[in-house]
Amino acid sequence: MNAVESGTVLKALETAIPKEAISQAMADTHSDKERKRTFPSHIIVCLVIAMRL
């Protein structure tokens, strides 16, 4: 079985789920925050989705 690199998976997720869609979903559910983070929220959402694959 061939392993898929994590960067490839994240790029595919970012292509499949646009940043704007994630931002809108977070705003709709009042999950957006004003804090500064190491990683932007849309990247964290993509990481969580990738963990479930």
matplotlib code that plots the C-alpha trace (Angstrom):
import matplotlib.pyplot as plt

x = [0.0, 1.4, 1.3, -0.1, 1.8, 0.0, 0.7, -1.0, -4.1, -4.3, -4.0, -6.7, -9.0, -8.3, -9.3, -12.4, -13.6, -12.9, -11.6, -14.7, -17.1, -15.2, -15.3, -19.0, -19.8, -17.8, -19.6, -23.0, -22.2, -20.6, -17.3, -15.2, -12.8, -10.7, -7.6, -4.3, -3.3, -0.3, -2.5, -5.6, -9.0, -9.6, -6.3, -7.4, -10.8, -9.0, -6.7, -9.7, -11.4, -8.2, -7.9, -11.3, -10.4]
y = [0.0, 3.4, 6.2, 9.5, 12.5, 14.8, 17.9, 16.2, 15.5, 19.0, 20.6, 18.3, 19.2, 22.9, 22.5, 20.5, 22.7, 26.4, 28.6, 30.8, 27.9, 27.0, 30.6, 30.9, 27.7, 28.9, 32.3, 30.6, 28.4, 31.3, 29.3, 32.1, 33.8, 36.9, 35.3, 35.0, 31.4, 29.7, 28.1, 29.8, 28.2, 26.9, 24.9, 23.4, 22.4, 20.7, 18.9, 17.6, 16.4, 14.7, 12.9, 11.3, 10.0]
z = [0.0, -0.9, 1.7, 0.8, 2.0, 4.4, 2.3, -0.7, 1.4, 2.8, -0.7, -2.0, 0.9, 0.4, -3.2, -2.4, 0.4, -0.3, 2.5, 2.0, 2.7, 5.9, 7.0, 6.3, 8.2, 11.2, 11.1, 10.8, 13.9, 15.8, 15.9, 14.6, 17.0, 17.0, 18.5, 16.6, 16.1, 14.7, 12.0, 10.4, 11.3, 7.8, 8.0, 11.4, 9.9, 7.0, 9.4, 11.4, 8.2, 7.1, 10.5, 9.9, 6.4]

ax = plt.figure().add_subplot(projection="3d")
ax.plot(x, y, z, "-o")
ax.set_aspect("equal")
plt.show()
